[in-house]
Every structure is written in C-alpha cells, then in structure tokens.
Amino acid sequence: DTIPGLFISVRYFVFSDFIKQCGWFMLFCFFWSGQFIIAMGEIIFAMSISKWYFARDKKKIGSSAVISSIATSIWYHTGTAAFGSLIIAIIQMIR
C-alpha cells in the first residue's frame, strides 16, 4: 500500500499542563467577554426603548436618547452586566 517516492511526515504536539490551563482560561475569557458585550447591548437597547416609551413629547426623541443610554449604562449598570455574564460564562464552561 505504499507509493514509491511518497513520504508523509506527521508532527505531534505535546502541551504542558500550564499551556492547557491557559487554553481553558482563554476559552473562559472568550465566553465572559462575549456575554458581557451582549448584556451591555441589551441594557442599552432596553434603556433607549424605555426613554422613548416614557417620553411625553416623542418628537424630541433623537439619537441623544441612545447616546445618553450608553453613558448611563456604562456608568451605572456595568457591574450588573459583568456579574450576569460571569454566571453565564461559568455555566457555559460547565457545559
């Protein structure tokens, strides 16, 4: 079953325990940061919709509602998004 003149080389990699642990940590950071970005987007979206819904004069609502929602979300709700995304990241790692 060999073909004359054809040589196949295969390379094997052996990772240390430290490198394996770093890989798991990087995967956890990926899950956590992804969920954090999603959570902040959902908070900003919800705040923008609530500012539009509860506005007395809807003609005055513009892009300033979104910009102020971004500022308010970053200032007051970053910890909520970080903690919630931490819980989701831990559950994703367990799965």
N, C-alpha and C positions, 0 to 999 in steps of 0.2 A: 503493500500500500504506500510505499514511498516513491516520490518522484525524484529522479536523479537531478542534482543541481539545485534543489529547492531546500532551503534551510529556514526553519521557523524558530525565532527566538521569543521567549516569554520572560517577562520581568515580573518578579514578585516583590511586593512591598510589605514590610513588617513595621507596624506602628507601635510606638511605646505607649504605655498606659497614660502618660501625660498628654500625648497627642490625641488619644482617644477621648480623654476628658475635655480637652479644648474643643474638639469637634462637637461633643454634646452641649457644651456651654454656648458655642456659636449657634447651634440649632435653637437652643432656648432663647438666646438674644434675638434671633430672627423672628420667632413666634411672638415674643413680647413686644418688639418694636412694631411689627406689623399690626398687632391688635391695638396697640396704643394709637397708631395713626388712624385706624378705623374708628376707634372710640372718640377721638378728638373731632373727627369729621362728623360723626353722628351728633355729638353735643353741639357743635357749631350749627349744623343744619337745623336741629330742634330749636335752638335759641333764635335763629333767624326766622323760622316759621312762627314761633310764639310772639316775636316782636311785630311781625306783620299782622297776625291774627288779633292781637290786643291793641293795635294802634287805632286811635279814634279817627284820624284822617289818613286813609290809606294812600292818598295821592302824594303824601310827603315821604312815604317809604321809598328808599332807593338803595343804592349799593352801600350807603352808610350803615344800614342795618346789619349787613353781612360783616362789614369791617369792625363795627362795634361788637358784634357777636364773637368774632375771632379774638379780639382783645379781652373781652370779658371771660371767654372760655379759657384762654391761656392763663389769665390772672387768677381766676377762682376755681376752675374745675380740672386743672392738670393732675392733681393728686387723685381725684376720683377716677379719671381715665387710666392713670398709671396703676392704681390698685386693682381695678377691674380687669385690666389687660394682663396683670400679673396672675390673677386667678385663672384666667382663660389659658395663658401660656403654660401654667403648671398642669392644667387638665390635658392640654394638647401633648405635653411631654409624657404624661402617664399613658395616653392612648397609644 
